[in-house]
Amino acid sequence: MNLIPGEPEEPPSCHTATTTLLTKPHRRINSSSPVTAHGLGALSVRLERFPVGPATRAFRKRFFPEVELAEWNDWRWQARRRIRTLAELERLFVLSDDERDAVVRHQGSLPLGITPYYASLMSRDDALEPLRRTHIPVGTEYLKSPGESDDPLGEDGHTAVPGLVHRYPDRVLFLATGFCSTYCRYCTRSRMVGEPGGEYSFSRPQWEEALDYIAAHPEIRDVLISGGDPLTLSDERLDYLLGRLRAIRHVEFVRLGTKVPMVLPMRVTRSLARILKKHHPLWMSLHFTHPAELTPEVTEACTRLADAGIPLGSQTVLLKDINDSVDTLKTLYHGLLKRRVRPYYLYQCDPISGSSHFRTSVDKGLEIMQGLRGHTTGYAVPTYVIDAPGGGGKIPLLPDYVQGRDGDDLILKNFEGKTYRYADPRGTVGADRTASAENL
């Protein structure tokens, strides 16, 4: 039985890619476009054919009939043609009054931005459809609830040099860009993305300062490149940055945090895969949200990355009425494993300003974890975490499987609710500590 409408039982074969050279003038990239200024432009583009899912095929035929398939599969075209205005939204969707008012009201960072490909996966009429809810603004985005903050993780306070967050002893967060091809409305870094020339800026000199800092701190062994989205950088810029990092002898491995393979899968070209493969050991954290993202295009992107030897992990944010059920996440995680992506983290939604409509209770998250553990393969069970406000780091949360002690026995509850005894003598050291504590 197909778990997702239109999805085959098994991921389709990914050995059908061909390459086309575009030379027609109307397909050439305008050198003055914002995408080109970001480093994405070229005079001619070598494109690779991706499989196209049925929903996307119908969407292109209806709303972009003048766009040839080769052009649709050009990631630069997708980035240039992002849906960014109310007029563009209204051409594609039947908006609710709430959505329309929220788009008109918006100013500053975290603008509207949706690739045509990702828009093709959304419902045209249903404002409550999961992917649509995560990317089209609504009025509650402008309500700040208790405990919310523009910088809930305290990244600004742990910034060692511009664009480099040094919160953990042996690893750093390298913010390489403020650009995303698609903007999630619950973004932890909503304060800094999508607003060129604002308080936060990203530049080559800033990169060099961050690289110098990493080189001067031999305790740093792990670098996570994020942003914005680092896969929106050109091949050349990404190759340069990875090469500089791999040249620092105490940097043992590099990670890339990205949502591009889900919202702009055609960005994962054969050329990009070859570049990434040069810089092993390289890991990648993918931001999956919902089973609706498991399209033939995404399968192709994940296959190319996995075939390049890159371990893939998924970091999913738990979102109210979007993916907050055992069935939804189990379907997503099973689909990820078939695509060689390991569910890694399930995040409690960060208390970013205006995010209350996205957050579930922690009890809901624990309930979901209890519904996964033991009921599916352990590889499909992520670690549920809260990224502690103020920069406390990730704190794992688990249902309470330890029921207590009975003498030297530990009393445990399994996934079925049955209790078991495990012999676990406390030992002399433990007993002495307990006795000392009781005498205080």
C-alpha positions as CSV (number, residue, x, y, z in Angstrom):
1,M,0.0,0.0,0.0
2,N,1.3,3.4,-0.9
3,L,1.7,5.5,2.3
4,I,1.9,8.8,0.3
5,P,-0.4,9.6,-2.6
6,G,1.5,9.4,-5.9
7,E,4.6,7.8,-4.3
8,P,5.8,4.4,-5.5
9,E,6.4,1.6,-3.0
10,E,10.1,1.9,-3.5
11,P,12.2,4.9,-4.6
12,P,12.5,5.0,-8.4
13,S,15.8,4.2,-10.1
14,C,18.1,7.2,-10.1
15,H,20.2,6.3,-13.1
16,T,18.2,8.3,-15.7
17,A,20.0,11.7,-15.5
18,T,21.1,13.3,-18.7
19,T,22.8,16.6,-19.3
20,T,21.6,19.4,-21.6
21,L,23.4,22.6,-22.6
22,L,21.2,25.6,-22.7
23,T,22.1,28.3,-25.2
24,K,18.8,30.1,-26.0
25,P,19.1,33.8,-24.9
26,H,15.8,33.7,-22.9
27,R,17.3,31.0,-20.7
28,R,20.4,32.9,-19.8
29,I,20.7,34.4,-16.4
30,N,20.4,38.1,-16.0
31,S,23.7,39.3,-14.4
32,S,21.9,41.9,-12.4
33,S,19.5,39.5,-10.7
34,P,19.8,39.1,-6.9
35,V,20.5,35.4,-7.4
36,T,23.5,36.2,-9.5
37,A,24.8,38.7,-7.0
38,H,24.6,36.0,-4.4
39,G,27.0,33.9,-6.6
40,L,24.4,31.7,-8.4
41,G,24.6,33.1,-11.9
42,A,26.2,31.9,-15.1
43,L,26.0,32.9,-18.8
44,S,25.1,29.3,-19.8
45,V,23.9,26.5,-17.6
46,R,24.4,22.8,-17.8
47,L,21.2,21.2,-16.7
48,E,20.5,17.7,-15.5
49,R,17.2,16.0,-15.9
50,F,15.4,15.1,-12.7
51,P,12.3,12.9,-12.4
52,V,9.2,15.0,-12.1
53,G,6.4,13.9,-9.8
54,P,2.8,13.9,-11.0
55,A,1.7,16.9,-8.7
56,T,4.6,19.0,-9.9
57,R,4.0,18.1,-13.5
58,A,0.4,19.2,-13.3
59,F,1.3,22.3,-11.5
60,R,3.9,23.4,-14.1
61,K,1.5,22.7,-16.9
62,R,-1.2,24.8,-15.3
63,F,0.8,27.8,-13.9
64,F,4.0,27.8,-15.9
65,P,3.0,26.4,-19.4
66,E,5.7,28.5,-21.1
67,V,8.5,27.0,-19.1
68,E,10.2,24.0,-20.7
69,L,11.0,21.0,-18.5
70,A,14.8,21.6,-18.8
71,E,14.4,25.1,-17.6
72,W,12.1,24.1,-14.7
73,N,14.8,21.7,-13.6
74,D,17.4,24.5,-13.5
75,W,17.9,25.3,-9.9
76,R,19.0,28.8,-10.8
77,W,15.7,29.4,-12.6
78,Q,13.8,28.1,-9.6
79,A,15.7,30.4,-7.2
80,R,15.1,33.4,-9.5
81,R,11.4,32.7,-9.9
82,R,10.6,32.2,-6.2
83,I,7.1,33.3,-5.1
84,R,7.8,36.5,-3.2
85,T,4.8,38.8,-3.6
86,L,1.1,38.8,-2.8
87,A,0.3,39.0,-6.5
88,E,2.3,35.8,-7.2
89,L,0.7,34.0,-4.3
90,E,-2.8,34.9,-5.4
91,R,-2.1,33.6,-8.9
92,L,-1.2,30.2,-7.4
93,F,-3.4,29.9,-4.3
94,V,-6.8,30.8,-3.0
95,L,-5.6,32.8,0.0
96,S,-7.5,33.1,3.3
97,D,-8.1,36.7,4.6
98,D,-5.6,35.9,7.4
99,E,-2.9,34.9,4.9
100,R,-3.5,37.9,2.7
101,D,-3.4,40.3,5.6
102,A,-0.2,38.8,7.0
103,V,1.6,39.0,3.7
104,V,0.6,42.7,3.3
105,R,1.8,43.5,6.8
106,H,5.2,41.9,6.6
107,Q,8.4,44.1,6.8
108,G,12.1,43.3,7.4
109,S,13.7,39.9,7.7
110,L,12.2,36.5,6.9
111,P,10.4,37.6,3.8
112,L,8.0,35.4,1.8
113,G,10.0,33.1,-0.5
114,I,8.9,29.8,-2.0
115,T,10.4,28.0,-4.9
116,P,7.9,27.1,-7.7
117,Y,8.9,23.4,-7.2
118,Y,8.0,23.5,-3.4
119,A,4.8,25.5,-4.1
120,S,3.8,22.7,-6.4
121,L,3.5,20.3,-3.4
122,M,1.1,22.6,-1.5
123,S,-2.6,22.7,-1.6
124,R,-4.1,25.4,-3.8
125,D,-7.3,25.7,-1.7
126,D,-6.6,24.4,1.8
127,A,-4.9,27.0,4.0
128,L,-4.4,24.3,6.7
129,E,-2.4,22.0,4.5
130,P,0.9,21.2,6.3
131,L,3.5,22.5,3.8
132,R,1.5,25.6,3.0
133,R,1.1,26.4,6.7
134,T,4.9,26.3,7.2
135,H,5.6,28.8,4.4
136,I,2.8,31.3,4.0
137,P,2.5,33.8,6.8
138,V,-0.5,34.1,9.1
139,G,-1.5,36.8,11.6
140,T,-0.3,34.9,14.7
141,E,3.3,35.3,13.3
142,Y,3.1,38.9,14.7
143,L,2.1,37.9,18.2
144,K,4.9,37.6,20.7
145,S,4.1,35.1,23.5
146,P,5.8,34.8,26.9
147,G,9.2,33.1,26.7
148,E,9.6,33.9,23.0
149,S,12.7,35.8,21.7
150,D,14.2,37.0,18.5
151,D,17.3,35.0,19.4
152,P,16.0,32.2,21.6
153,L,19.2,30.1,21.5
154,G,21.5,33.0,22.5
155,E,23.6,32.7,19.3
156,D,24.4,36.4,19.2
157,G,25.9,36.2,22.7
158,H,28.1,33.3,21.7
159,T,29.3,34.9,18.5
160,A,33.1,34.8,18.6
161,V,33.6,36.8,15.3
162,P,30.9,37.9,12.9
163,G,29.1,34.9,11.5
164,L,30.8,32.3,13.8
165,V,29.0,31.0,16.9
166,H,31.3,29.2,19.4
167,R,28.9,27.7,22.0
168,Y,30.3,24.2,22.5
169,P,33.9,23.6,23.4
170,D,35.0,21.6,20.4
171,R,32.7,22.8,17.6
172,V,31.5,26.0,15.9
173,L,28.5,27.1,13.8
174,F,29.7,28.9,10.7
175,L,26.9,31.1,9.2
176,A,28.0,31.4,5.6
177,T,25.0,33.2,4.1
178,G,21.7,34.8,5.0
179,F,20.0,33.6,1.9
180,C,17.5,30.7,1.6
181,S,15.7,29.5,-1.4
182,T,12.6,29.0,0.7
183,Y,11.8,30.6,4.1
184,C,10.2,28.5,6.8
185,R,7.9,30.7,9.0
186,Y,9.3,29.1,12.3
187,C,12.9,29.7,11.4
188,T,15.2,30.0,14.4
189,R,17.3,32.6,12.6
190,S,14.4,34.6,11.3
191,R,16.1,37.8,12.6
192,M,18.9,37.5,10.2
193,V,17.8,35.8,6.9
194,G,16.5,37.3,3.7
195,E,17.3,41.0,4.4
196,P,20.5,42.1,2.6
197,G,22.1,45.1,4.2
198,G,20.3,44.6,7.5
199,E,21.9,44.2,10.9
200,Y,23.4,40.9,9.9
201,S,25.5,40.7,6.8
202,F,27.6,38.0,5.2
203,S,30.7,38.6,3.0
204,R,34.0,37.1,1.9
205,P,36.0,39.2,4.4
206,Q,33.7,37.9,7.1
207,W,34.5,34.4,6.0
208,E,38.2,35.0,6.2
209,E,37.9,36.4,9.8
210,A,35.9,33.3,10.8
211,L,38.5,31.0,9.1
212,D,41.3,32.7,10.9
213,Y,39.5,32.3,14.2
214,I,39.0,28.5,13.6
215,A,42.7,28.2,12.6
216,A,43.8,29.9,15.8
217,H,41.7,27.6,18.1
218,P,43.0,24.0,17.9
219,E,40.2,22.8,20.2
220,I,37.8,23.2,17.3
221,R,37.4,19.8,15.6
222,D,33.9,20.1,14.1
223,V,32.5,22.9,11.9
224,L,28.8,23.1,11.1
225,I,28.1,25.3,8.0
226,S,24.7,26.8,8.0
227,G,23.0,30.2,7.4
228,G,20.7,30.8,5.6
229,D,21.3,27.8,3.5
230,P,24.9,27.0,2.3
231,L,23.7,25.0,-0.7
232,T,22.4,28.2,-2.2
233,L,26.1,29.2,-2.7
234,S,27.6,28.6,-6.1
235,D,29.7,25.5,-6.6
236,E,32.9,27.6,-6.7
237,R,32.2,29.5,-3.4
238,L,31.2,26.3,-1.6
239,D,34.2,24.5,-2.9
240,Y,36.5,27.3,-1.7
241,L,35.0,27.4,1.8
242,L,35.1,23.6,2.2
243,G,38.7,23.5,0.9
244,R,39.8,26.2,3.4
245,L,38.2,24.4,6.3
246,R,39.6,21.0,5.3
247,A,43.1,22.6,5.1
248,I,42.9,23.5,8.8
249,R,44.6,20.4,10.3
250,H,42.7,20.2,13.6
251,V,39.3,20.4,11.9
252,E,38.4,16.7,11.8
253,F,35.1,16.9,9.8
254,V,32.6,19.4,8.5
255,R,28.8,19.3,8.5
256,L,26.4,21.1,6.2
257,G,22.9,22.1,7.5
258,T,20.4,22.5,4.6
259,K,16.8,22.3,3.5
260,V,17.7,22.7,-0.2
261,P,17.4,19.0,-1.1
262,M,13.7,19.2,0.0
263,V,12.7,22.6,-1.5
264,L,15.1,22.9,-4.4
265,P,16.3,19.3,-5.1
266,M,17.5,20.1,-8.6
267,R,20.3,22.0,-6.9
268,V,22.0,18.7,-6.2
269,T,23.7,18.4,-9.5
270,R,26.3,15.9,-10.5
271,S,28.8,18.7,-10.3
272,L,27.8,19.6,-6.7
273,A,28.0,15.9,-5.7
274,R,31.6,15.7,-7.1
275,I,32.6,18.9,-5.2
276,L,31.2,17.6,-1.9
277,K,32.9,14.3,-2.4
278,K,36.3,16.0,-2.6
279,H,36.0,17.2,1.0
280,H,35.4,14.1,3.1
281,P,34.8,13.5,5.9
282,L,31.7,15.6,5.2
283,W,28.3,15.0,6.8
284,M,24.9,16.6,6.0
285,S,21.9,17.5,8.1
286,L,18.7,17.7,6.1
287,H,15.6,19.6,7.3
288,F,12.7,17.3,6.5
289,T,9.3,18.3,7.8
290,H,6.5,16.1,6.4
291,P,6.0,12.9,4.2
292,A,4.7,15.1,1.4
293,E,8.3,16.1,0.8
294,L,9.3,12.6,-0.2
295,T,8.9,13.1,-3.9
296,P,10.8,11.5,-6.9
297,E,12.9,14.7,-7.1
298,V,13.9,14.5,-3.5
299,T,14.7,10.8,-3.8
300,E,17.0,11.7,-6.7
301,A,18.8,14.4,-4.7
302,C,19.3,12.1,-1.6
303,T,20.5,9.3,-3.9
304,R,23.2,11.6,-5.4
305,L,24.3,12.8,-2.0
306,A,24.4,9.3,-0.5
307,D,26.2,7.9,-3.6
308,A,28.8,10.6,-3.0
309,G,29.6,9.0,0.3
310,I,27.9,11.7,2.4
311,P,26.2,10.4,5.6
312,L,22.7,12.0,5.7
313,G,20.8,12.8,8.9
314,S,17.4,14.4,9.2
315,Q,16.6,17.2,11.7
316,T,12.8,17.6,12.0
317,V,11.1,20.3,13.9
318,L,7.9,19.1,15.8
319,L,5.1,21.4,14.6
320,K,1.6,21.6,15.9
321,D,-1.1,20.2,13.5
322,I,1.6,19.7,10.9
323,N,3.6,16.6,11.8
324,D,2.7,16.1,15.5
325,S,1.4,12.5,15.3
326,V,3.0,9.1,15.5
327,D,1.6,8.1,12.1
328,T,2.9,11.2,10.3
329,L,6.4,11.0,11.7
330,K,6.6,7.2,11.3
331,T,5.6,7.5,7.6
332,L,8.3,10.3,7.2
333,Y,11.0,8.3,9.0
334,H,10.3,5.1,7.1
335,G,10.5,7.1,3.9
336,L,13.8,8.6,4.9
337,L,15.4,5.3,5.7
338,K,14.4,4.0,2.2
339,R,16.3,7.0,0.9
340,R,19.4,6.4,3.1
341,V,18.6,9.3,5.4
342,R,18.9,8.5,9.2
343,P,16.4,10.3,11.4
344,Y,18.7,12.2,13.8
345,Y,16.9,14.9,15.8
346,L,13.3,15.7,16.5
347,Y,13.4,19.3,17.8
348,Q,10.9,20.9,20.1
349,C,10.1,24.1,18.1
350,D,12.3,26.9,19.3
351,P,10.5,29.8,21.1
352,I,11.2,32.3,18.3
353,S,9.1,35.4,18.3
354,G,5.7,34.7,16.8
355,S,5.9,30.9,16.8
356,S,3.3,30.0,19.4
357,H,0.9,28.6,16.7
358,F,3.7,26.1,15.7
359,R,4.6,24.8,19.1
360,T,3.3,21.6,20.7
361,S,3.6,20.8,24.4
362,V,6.6,18.8,25.5
363,D,4.2,16.1,26.6
364,K,3.0,15.7,23.0
365,G,6.6,15.2,21.9
366,L,7.2,12.5,24.6
367,E,3.9,10.8,23.6
368,I,5.2,10.6,20.1
369,M,8.6,9.2,21.1
370,Q,6.8,6.5,23.2
371,G,4.7,5.7,20.1
372,L,7.9,5.2,18.1
373,R,10.3,3.4,20.4
374,G,9.7,-0.3,20.2
375,H,7.0,0.1,17.6
376,T,9.4,0.5,14.7
377,T,13.1,-0.1,14.0
378,G,15.5,1.9,16.2
379,Y,17.0,3.5,13.1
380,A,13.7,5.3,12.6
381,V,13.7,6.8,16.1
382,P,15.4,10.1,16.4
383,T,16.5,11.8,19.6
384,Y,13.9,14.3,20.9
385,V,15.6,17.4,22.1
386,I,15.0,20.9,23.4
387,D,17.7,23.4,22.3
388,A,17.8,25.2,25.7
389,P,17.0,28.9,25.5
390,G,19.9,31.2,26.1
391,G,22.5,29.0,24.7
392,G,22.3,25.9,27.0
393,G,22.6,23.5,24.1
394,K,20.6,20.5,23.2
395,I,18.9,18.6,26.0
396,P,17.6,15.1,25.2
397,L,14.1,14.1,26.4
398,L,12.8,10.6,26.8
399,P,9.6,9.0,28.2
400,D,10.2,7.7,31.7
401,Y,11.0,4.0,31.2
402,V,12.7,3.7,34.7
403,Q,9.9,3.1,37.2
404,G,12.1,3.0,40.3
405,R,14.1,0.5,42.4
406,D,13.3,-2.5,44.5
407,G,16.5,-3.3,46.5
408,D,19.2,-4.2,44.0
409,D,16.6,-4.5,41.1
410,L,15.9,-1.7,38.7
411,I,12.2,-1.7,37.7
412,L,11.7,-0.9,34.0
413,K,8.7,-0.5,31.7
414,N,9.0,-1.5,28.1
415,F,7.2,-0.2,25.0
416,E,4.2,-2.4,25.7
417,G,3.7,-1.1,29.2
418,K,5.0,-4.3,30.8
419,T,7.4,-4.1,33.8
420,Y,10.7,-5.9,34.1
421,R,13.4,-6.3,36.7
422,Y,17.0,-5.8,36.0
423,A,19.6,-6.7,38.5
424,D,21.6,-3.6,39.2
425,P,23.4,-3.6,42.6
426,R,24.3,-0.1,43.6
427,G,27.7,-1.2,44.9
428,T,29.7,0.2,47.8
429,V,30.5,3.5,46.2
430,G,26.9,4.2,45.3
431,A,25.8,3.1,48.8
432,D,28.4,5.3,50.5
433,R,27.2,8.3,48.5
434,T,23.6,7.7,49.3
435,A,24.4,7.3,53.0
436,S,26.4,10.5,53.0
437,A,23.6,12.4,51.3
438,E,21.1,11.1,53.8
439,N,23.3,12.4,56.7
440,L,23.5,15.9,55.4
